[in-house]
Amino acid sequence: MKMPFAKTISFTFILFILFAMSAGSQVPVKNYTKEWKKAEDFSEKGLPKSALEEVKKIYTLAKNEKQDAQVIKALVYMTRLQSENREDNEIFSMAEVEKEIGSSKEPVTALLKSLLAELYNNYYQQHRWQLYARTKTEKFDKADIATWGAEDFHKKIGELYLQSIKEKKLLQQSKLEPFEAIIIKGNMRHLRPTLYDLLAHRALNYFENDERDIKKPAYAFEINQANAFDPAINFVSRQFTTKDSMSLQHKALLIYQELIAFHLYDTKPDALIDADLQRVEFVKSKSTHPDKDKLYFSAVSHIANQYGTLPAAAQAWYLVAAWHEQKAGEYKPFGDTTQRYARIKAREILDRILQQKDSSEGKINAYNLLNSINNKSFQFSVEKVNVPGQSFRTLVKYRNISSLNLRIIKADENLKKQLENQYDEKYWPAITGAIALKNWQQSLPATNDLQQHSTEIKIDALPPGEYVLIASTEKDFDSKKAILGARLLYVSGISFVNNNEDFFVVNRDNGQPLARAAVQVWEQKYDYKQSKYTKEKGKAYTTDANGFFKMDKGRRDNTNYSNYAYLLDITHSNDRLFMNDLLYDYYYYRDNTPEEVKITTSIHLFTDRSLYRPGQTVYFKGIVLSRNPTNKKSGTRNDYSTTVILRDANYKDVDTVKVKTNEFGSFNGRFQLPQSGMNGQFTLYTKADGGNTGFRVEEYKRPKFYVDYEPIKGTYKVNDRIKVTGVAKAYAGNNIDGAAVKYRVVRQPRFLYPWLFWRWWQPPGEAMEIA
């Protein structure tokens, strides 16, 4: 199989290639360009074995010439090139890196340990479905990682990451500048000035993520101290102690203390500001302190004020503005108005950031947030049927708009057909190009707070008929520049009420019955050949002196009349009411993205296995990619939200999970498969952008024995003794004797009245192992 050479190594591994040489080394740097080109050519031709032989030669040459960076590069490539034809390649790769560690010196050893930690973590993530229910073993030979549990993996991974930054002084003195020849230089070098920074941040990427598969003890570490938000100079000396040796959060805090202390007195504080802001963001996300929101705001405000107009401080100011923007969402026009002007504060801060000459991450974020705050929007609604000769109102919800331009046009059959194609932008010219019965501009109340507000607009009286009310933010109603909205409405004095098949046609204004009103029924049917709904003429009725008629709702062609299957066309004198309830609101929002640079998005879903048993857990991962059609470049999308849906073999949606991509453009989650129902081909898919993957659910290989417990009777309180009786039986029916028994006690919080939380926040209830 052809394997593109340039893609056989991940970005993470590239970092090791770039920075693996010792800072004190005086050995001239060699890139082996010709040798790598030869290996690359073999790979491009789909000859991985030949490419592997060339890479092995490079490895040997680099070892002999003490080219540490090239040694690690070749090591990584060798493992990748063997991934498709070497069984248990992951395990062999880890063993090869372990061997390389034994023959290397610092700082290469530190790099290799960080690499090895990532390999173990990747192996764990790929095989976690096998470890989910595996209990911790004691006094057992764990040389074979196939026997490890989740805690064993995390203990090993954590140890390796901590060992990779153990030689702090040496790593802190190892600058990156001497290795320019082999560095893919980005624009954030000043934020990772040393090898220590690089490895510490890699370790933090692991420790900052909670691991759900680790059972938490009763004394589990929690970030509940207010001093975790302290200014950097105070934070580095705070004591965070715990008996929870497996806590990832605790280890992350300690690394942040060392990293911030290292940069505390830097002449150029860019790396310090970056690390300190990451620390505050991390603490906010994990803190259980009741005032963590205020503490967070105080922390980022302190950083912003301390470093003022430095470009590196722009991100701190951005976070302050983002906090005000978030608070602005709490504004309630007829409730709590405390945060009404919070967006004004945010905009003032963002404007100051954008006045800076130097570009920075904070300035880019500020630009995007300011665009969002200044974004214009409106919606309007009106009674679907209004009384002839009487003015009526329309409700307008608007933001950042001072006036609306409005038109009333007559709705004929052609125009109503255009309205059915609301997803086709071409129909807007037909609507806005129709002859207007009335044009006017309506001023909206000034609010000066960047919040959404509501008001009512008067619409002058109209004669009976069907109309379209169009609203625009621009006078010329140009769909390329304006936000447009259109609503079909009816003006008629006819109304009706019904109880099942009994109908009364009445005057809409005074409720008096309309005698001798003609009623034509139109049946709604689906035309499978044309793939659309059509109307077929049904029975006709005439109302009596009381405006009454009784509809025959008997079966017609094996179908029943229903509220969704028929329409009424009612005529009385010169008035007619024939509503098509399949027409809804239509809005057009101008796309600010130039047409030539519209980004396309695609989602790729992966499951941990291709075959499951009923009731098992499906772990999935997704990657969201975007593509720019102009420059043909692709990348990942972060902070992208979507919904993943589990569909069973009967094409029935079983469960859904809402997900959001991380900074690498990926997301993950899991589904519990149903215990019953038809087995077969199941599917995972996303609501948008085409994510789809399948797997099979079948019964296979049952266990040889099971444990059955007698029901626990009675109720107990804390510190009571509880006796549990169980029996181990083989599925053949015989009892299992001589078996060693180990047990765990796991506490699961339960709420006395769970229905109280059906619409409000429910406290988290994670399981905790207490014995």
MOLINDA-V993628 format. One record per backbone hydrogen bond with DSSP energy under -0.5 kcal/mol. NH is the residue of the N-H (numbers start at 1). CO is the residue of the C=O. If there is no record, write none. Layout:
# MOLINDA-V993628
NH_CO / NH_CO
This chain:
# MOLINDA-V993628
3_43 / 4_2 / 7_4 / 8_5 / 14_10 / 15_11 / 16_12 / 16_13 / 17_13 / 18_14 / 19_15 / 20_16 / 25_22 / 36_32 / 37_33 / 38_34 / 39_35 / 40_36 / 41_37 / 42_38 / 43_39 / 44_40 / 45_41 / 46_43 / 47_42 / 51_47 / 52_48 / 53_49 / 54_50 / 55_51 / 56_52 / 57_53 / 58_54 / 59_55 / 60_56 / 61_57 / 62_58 / 63_59 / 64_60 / 65_61 / 66_63 / 67_62 / 68_66 / 71_67 / 72_68 / 73_69 / 74_70 / 75_71 / 76_72 / 77_73 / 78_74 / 79_75 / 80_76 / 81_77 / 82_78 / 83_80 / 85_82 / 86_82 / 87_85 / 89_86 / 92_88 / 93_89 / 94_90 / 95_91 / 96_92 / 97_93 / 98_94 / 99_95 / 100_96 / 101_97 / 102_98 / 103_99 / 103_100 / 104_101 / 108_105 / 109_105 / 111_107 / 112_108 / 113_109 / 114_110 / 115_111 / 116_112 / 117_113 / 118_114 / 119_115 / 120_116 / 121_117 / 122_118 / 123_119 / 124_120 / 125_121 / 126_122 / 127_123 / 128_124 / 130_127 / 131_127 / 131_128 / 132_128 / 134_131 / 145_143 / 147_144 / 148_145 / 153_149 / 154_150 / 155_151 / 156_152 / 157_153 / 158_154 / 159_155 / 160_156 / 161_157 / 162_158 / 163_159 / 164_160 / 165_161 / 165_162 / 166_163 / 168_166 / 171_167 / 172_168 / 173_169 / 174_171 / 175_173 / 176_193 / 179_176 / 180_177 / 182_179 / 183_180 / 184_182 / 185_183 / 191_188 / 192_188 / 192_189 / 195_171 / 195_174 / 196_171 / 198_194 / 199_195 / 200_196 / 201_197 / 202_198 / 203_199 / 204_200 / 205_201 / 206_202 / 206_203 / 207_203 / 208_204 / 209_206 / 210_208 / 212_210 / 214_211 / 215_213 / 216_767 / 218_769 / 220_217 / 224_222 / 228_225 / 229_226 / 230_227 / 234_231 / 235_231 / 236_232 / 237_234 / 238_235 / 240_238 / 241_239 / 245_243 / 247_244 / 251_247 / 252_248 / 253_249 / 254_250 / 255_251 / 256_252 / 257_253 / 258_254 / 259_255 / 260_256 / 261_257 / 262_258 / 263_259 / 264_260 / 264_261 / 266_263 / 269_267 / 271_268 / 273_269 / 274_270 / 275_271 / 276_272 / 277_273 / 278_274 / 279_275 / 280_276 / 281_277 / 282_278 / 283_279 / 284_280 / 285_281 / 286_282 / 287_283 / 288_223 / 289_223 / 292_289 / 295_291 / 296_292 / 297_293 / 298_294 / 299_295 / 300_296 / 301_297 / 302_298 / 303_299 / 304_300 / 305_301 / 306_302 / 307_303 / 308_304 / 310_307 / 313_310 / 314_311 / 315_312 / 317_313 / 318_314 / 319_315 / 320_316 / 321_317 / 322_318 / 323_319 / 324_320 / 325_321 / 326_322 / 327_323 / 328_324 / 329_325 / 329_326 / 330_327 / 331_328 / 332_336 / 335_332 / 337_335 / 340_337 / 342_339 / 345_341 / 346_342 / 347_343 / 348_344 / 349_345 / 350_346 / 351_347 / 352_348 / 353_349 / 354_350 / 355_351 / 355_352 / 356_353 / 364_360 / 365_361 / 366_362 / 367_363 / 368_364 / 369_365 / 370_366 / 371_367 / 372_368 / 373_369 / 374_370 / 375_372 / 377_399 / 379_397 / 381_395 / 383_393 / 386_490 / 389_462 / 390_387 / 392_459 / 394_457 / 395_381 / 396_455 / 397_379 / 398_396 / 398_453 / 399_377 / 404_442 / 405_472 / 406_440 / 407_470 / 408_438 / 409_468 / 410_435 / 411_466 / 412_410 / 416_412 / 417_413 / 418_414 / 419_415 / 420_416 / 420_417 / 421_418 / 422_419 / 424_421 / 425_423 / 427_424 / 428_425 / 430_426 / 431_427 / 432_428 / 433_429 / 434_431 / 437_408 / 438_408 / 440_406 / 442_404 / 443_441 / 444_402 / 453_398 / 455_396 / 457_394 / 459_392 / 465_491 / 467_489 / 468_409 / 469_487 / 470_407 / 470_468 / 471_485 / 472_405 / 473_483 / 477_474 / 479_477 / 481_478 / 482_478 / 484_482 / 484_588 / 485_471 / 486_586 / 487_469 / 489_467 / 490_384 / 491_465 / 492_386 / 492_490 / 495_506 / 497_504 / 499_502 / 502_499 / 503_501 / 503_549 / 504_497 / 505_547 / 506_495 / 506_504 / 507_512 / 508_493 / 511_507 / 514_505 / 515_513 / 516_543 / 517_514 / 518_571 / 519_541 / 520_518 / 520_569 / 521_539 / 522_567 / 523_521 / 523_536 / 524_565 / 525_523 / 525_534 / 527_525 / 527_532 / 528_526 / 531_527 / 532_527 / 534_525 / 536_523 / 538_521 / 541_519 / 543_517 / 544_548 / 547_544 / 549_503 / 551_501 / 551_549 / 553_551 / 556_559 / 559_556 / 565_562 / 566_562 / 567_522 / 569_520 / 570_568 / 570_577 / 571_518 / 572_575 / 575_572 / 577_570 / 579_568 / 581_579 / 583_580 / 586_486 / 588_484 / 590_588 / 592_590 / 597_594 / 598_595 / 600_627 / 602_625 / 603_689 / 604_623 / 606_621 / 608_619 / 612_696 / 615_674 / 616_613 / 618_671 / 619_617 / 620_618 / 620_669 / 621_606 / 622_667 / 623_604 / 624_665 / 625_602 / 625_623 / 626_635 / 627_600 / 628_633 / 629_598 / 629_627 / 632_628 / 633_628 / 635_626 / 637_624 / 638_636 / 639_661 / 641_639 / 642_659 / 644_657 / 645_685 / 646_655 / 647_645 / 647_683 / 648_652 / 649_678 / 651_648 / 654_646 / 655_646 / 657_644 / 659_642 / 661_640 / 662_666 / 665_662 / 667_622 / 669_620 / 671_618 / 673_616 / 673_671 / 680_697 / 682_680 / 682_695 / 683_647 / 684_693 / 685_645 / 686_691 / 687_643 / 691_688 / 693_684 / 695_682 / 696_610 / 697_680 / 698_612 / 706_729 / 708_727 / 710_725 / 713_711 / 720_717 / 724_722 / 727_708 / 729_706 / 729_727 / 730_734 / 731_704 / 733_730 / 736_728 / 737_735 / 746_744 / 747_768 / 748_746 / 754_751 / 756_753 / 757_754 / 758_755 / 768_747 / 769_216 / 770_745 / 771_745
